[in-house]
Amino acid sequence: MSDRTTARNLLEQGGTTYAAQAGIKLENKPAPLYRLLVLSVLLSTRIKADIAVAAARELAEFGTPEKMRNATWQQRVDALGRAHYVRYDESTATALGEGAQLLLDEYGGDLRKLRDDDVRAMQRRLREVPRMGPVGVHIFCREAQAVWPELRPYLDKKALQGAEKVGLPTDPRRLAELVADDDLARLAAALVRVELEKDLREKVSA
């Protein structure tokens, strides 16, 4: 099987991003970018991805920094609870409120002002968001590359481990050549899934 065929199989069978799962139509606009940030914060904790995605859906009603800040702490806790995001619900509800205020203070609530051609500088700014860990930063950047070309190709260690498991190159630029630029975020998502899900690995390699 050629590398391009494997990459195509990956896109078909595992190329759904976390944002798409959470019902976020990702565009280079403040609201969807903020919702992706919230999702990345939720995925930063040691909790199942499906629960974090469900929690992001529940929090969609607070889909801008202003709405998140203005929501009561209890409203945020309740939204997390409906998704069974219960181990970290209270501390995360606090962090989301603090993060919304930070974004309003530093960037006027518009994450596009956080963009930078220096990816490391962008990562450092993302880490300033409360509860945003290294995992969340990688998730945000993997998915934001769909609308922020300066991030491409963003294929972190977990994605490259997935590539190795299905026999694809582990050099990000060589991997990027296998798909269209618009599909890089989906390829990254699929490669991470391959690393996490043995069944998908076997389907893609079949």
C-alpha positions as CSV (number, residue, x, y, z in Angstrom):
1,M,0.0,0.0,0.0
2,S,1.4,3.4,-0.9
3,D,1.8,6.2,1.6
4,R,-0.8,8.3,-0.2
5,T,-3.3,5.4,0.0
6,T,-2.6,5.0,3.7
7,A,-3.1,8.7,4.2
8,R,-6.4,8.6,2.3
9,N,-7.6,5.7,4.4
10,L,-6.7,7.7,7.5
11,L,-8.7,10.6,6.4
12,E,-11.7,8.5,5.5
13,Q,-11.7,6.3,8.7
14,G,-10.3,8.6,11.4
15,G,-10.1,12.1,10.0
16,T,-12.7,13.8,12.3
17,T,-11.2,16.6,14.3
18,Y,-12.2,17.1,18.0
19,A,-13.7,20.5,16.9
20,A,-15.9,18.7,14.4
21,Q,-17.0,16.2,17.0
22,A,-17.9,19.1,19.3
23,G,-20.0,20.7,16.6
24,I,-17.6,23.6,16.0
25,K,-17.5,24.8,12.4
26,L,-13.9,26.1,12.6
27,E,-13.4,29.4,10.9
28,N,-10.9,32.3,11.4
29,K,-13.4,34.2,13.5
30,P,-13.4,35.0,17.2
31,A,-16.3,32.7,18.3
32,P,-15.3,29.4,16.8
33,L,-11.7,30.0,17.7
34,Y,-12.7,30.6,21.3
35,R,-14.8,27.4,21.3
36,L,-11.8,25.5,20.1
37,L,-9.8,27.0,22.9
38,V,-12.4,26.0,25.5
39,L,-12.4,22.4,24.0
40,S,-8.6,22.3,24.2
41,V,-8.7,23.4,27.9
42,L,-11.2,20.7,28.6
43,L,-9.0,18.1,26.9
44,S,-6.0,19.2,28.9
45,T,-7.1,17.2,32.0
46,R,-6.9,13.5,32.5
47,I,-10.4,12.8,31.3
48,K,-11.9,10.8,28.4
49,A,-11.9,12.7,25.1
50,D,-15.6,11.9,24.5
51,I,-16.5,13.5,27.9
52,A,-14.5,16.6,27.1
53,V,-16.1,16.9,23.7
54,A,-19.6,16.5,25.3
55,A,-18.7,19.2,27.8
56,A,-17.6,21.5,25.0
57,R,-21.0,21.0,23.4
58,E,-22.8,21.9,26.7
59,L,-20.7,25.0,27.0
60,A,-21.5,26.2,23.5
61,E,-24.2,28.6,24.9
62,F,-21.2,30.5,26.5
63,G,-19.4,30.6,23.1
64,T,-17.6,33.9,23.5
65,P,-15.3,35.2,26.2
66,E,-17.9,37.8,27.2
67,K,-20.6,35.1,27.6
68,M,-18.3,32.8,29.5
69,R,-17.2,35.6,31.8
70,N,-20.8,36.7,32.4
71,A,-22.1,33.2,33.1
72,T,-22.3,32.4,36.7
73,W,-19.9,29.9,38.2
74,Q,-22.8,27.6,38.9
75,Q,-24.0,27.8,35.3
76,R,-20.6,26.7,34.1
77,V,-20.5,23.9,36.7
78,D,-24.0,22.7,35.7
79,A,-23.0,22.6,32.0
80,L,-19.9,20.5,32.8
81,G,-22.0,18.3,35.0
82,R,-24.5,17.5,32.2
83,A,-21.6,16.1,30.2
84,H,-20.4,14.1,33.3
85,Y,-17.2,16.2,33.4
86,V,-17.4,15.8,37.1
87,R,-14.0,15.2,38.6
88,Y,-12.8,18.6,37.6
89,D,-16.1,20.5,37.2
90,E,-15.7,23.1,40.0
91,S,-12.0,24.0,39.3
92,T,-12.6,24.0,35.6
93,A,-15.6,26.3,35.9
94,T,-13.4,28.7,37.8
95,A,-10.6,28.4,35.2
96,L,-13.0,29.1,32.3
97,G,-14.2,32.3,33.9
98,E,-10.6,33.4,34.6
99,G,-9.5,32.4,31.1
100,A,-12.3,34.4,29.5
101,Q,-11.3,37.5,31.5
102,L,-7.7,37.0,30.5
103,L,-8.6,36.9,26.8
104,L,-10.8,40.0,27.1
105,D,-8.0,41.9,28.9
106,E,-5.1,40.8,26.7
107,Y,-6.7,40.3,23.3
108,G,-10.0,42.1,23.4
109,G,-11.6,38.6,23.3
110,D,-10.3,37.9,19.8
111,L,-7.8,35.0,19.6
112,R,-6.7,36.2,16.2
113,K,-4.6,38.8,18.1
114,L,-2.7,35.9,19.6
115,R,-1.5,34.7,16.2
116,D,2.2,34.9,15.5
117,D,4.5,33.6,12.8
118,D,6.7,32.4,15.7
119,V,4.9,29.2,16.7
120,R,6.7,28.9,19.9
121,A,5.6,32.4,20.9
122,M,2.1,31.4,20.1
123,Q,2.4,28.3,22.3
124,R,3.7,30.4,25.2
125,R,0.7,32.7,25.0
126,L,-1.7,29.7,24.9
127,R,-0.1,28.3,28.0
128,E,-1.0,31.5,29.9
129,V,-4.7,30.5,29.6
130,P,-5.7,28.9,33.0
131,R,-5.7,25.1,32.9
132,M,-4.3,25.0,29.4
133,G,-1.6,22.3,29.6
134,P,0.9,21.1,26.9
135,V,-1.7,18.5,25.6
136,G,-4.2,21.3,25.1
137,V,-1.7,23.5,23.3
138,H,-0.9,20.7,20.9
139,I,-4.6,20.0,20.3
140,F,-5.4,23.7,19.7
141,C,-2.4,24.1,17.2
142,R,-3.2,20.8,15.4
143,E,-6.7,21.9,14.8
144,A,-6.2,25.6,14.3
145,Q,-3.8,24.8,11.4
146,A,-6.9,24.4,9.3
147,V,-7.5,28.2,9.5
148,W,-4.0,29.5,10.5
149,P,-1.6,28.4,7.7
150,E,1.5,29.6,9.6
151,L,1.1,26.6,11.9
152,R,1.4,24.1,9.1
153,P,2.5,21.4,9.2
154,Y,1.6,20.9,12.9
155,L,2.2,17.3,13.6
156,D,3.2,16.8,17.2
157,K,4.9,13.8,18.9
158,K,1.6,11.9,19.4
159,A,0.7,12.3,15.7
160,L,4.2,11.2,14.6
161,Q,3.9,8.1,16.8
162,G,0.7,7.3,15.0
163,A,2.4,7.7,11.7
164,E,5.1,5.3,12.7
165,K,2.6,2.7,13.7
166,V,1.0,2.7,10.2
167,G,4.3,2.8,8.4
168,L,4.2,6.4,7.3
169,P,7.1,8.8,7.3
170,T,7.8,10.5,10.7
171,D,9.0,13.7,9.2
172,P,6.2,16.4,9.4
173,R,7.0,17.9,6.0
174,R,7.1,14.5,4.2
175,L,3.7,13.6,5.9
176,A,2.3,17.0,4.8
177,E,3.0,16.2,1.2
178,L,0.6,13.2,1.3
179,V,-2.5,15.3,1.7
180,A,-3.9,18.7,0.6
181,D,-3.1,21.6,3.0
182,D,-6.8,21.8,3.9
183,D,-6.7,18.2,5.2
184,L,-3.7,18.6,7.4
185,A,-5.7,19.1,10.6
186,R,-7.8,16.0,9.8
187,L,-4.7,14.0,9.1
188,A,-3.2,15.0,12.4
189,A,-6.4,14.0,14.2
190,A,-6.4,10.6,12.4
191,L,-2.8,10.0,13.3
192,V,-3.5,10.7,17.0
193,R,-6.4,8.3,16.9
194,V,-4.2,5.6,15.4
195,E,-1.9,6.1,18.3
196,L,-4.7,5.7,20.8
197,E,-7.0,3.2,19.1
198,K,-5.7,-0.2,18.1
199,D,-8.8,-1.1,16.1
200,L,-8.4,2.0,13.8
201,R,-4.8,1.1,13.3
202,E,-5.7,-2.3,12.1
203,K,-8.4,-1.0,9.7
204,V,-6.1,1.6,8.2
205,S,-3.3,-0.9,7.7
206,A,-5.6,-3.6,6.2
